[in-house]
Amino acid sequence: MKNYIVAYDIKCAKRAYRVHKLIYDYAFGGQKSVFELLLNERDLKKLLENLKPLLDNEDSINVVEVDKNIIFYGKSEILNYNKGVIII
């Protein structure tokens, strides 16, 4: 599993909603159009494949693998995330 930051700029509100919804399903944190994801290779490939048909030439999505030497400030911390576990 690797940490990723995904940021997007989608011009059309309808497409932006679809992209947001798709990325949000994989995210464990984020705001508006920037999300933190913890993905294995299979889930990353699936996410990228599902994003492609949602994009237009004027849109952009940046997927950045986060280096292991992460610096945290404030309340930030590494989250242990196991897909399928819901904490209420």
Secondary structure as UniProt FT lines:
FT   STRAND          2..9
FT   HELIX           13..24
FT   TURN            25..26
FT   STRAND          27..31
FT   TURN            32..33
FT   STRAND          34..39
FT   HELIX           41..51
FT   HELIX           52..54
FT   TURN            57..58
FT   STRAND          60..65
FT   TURN            74..75
FT   TURN            83..84
//
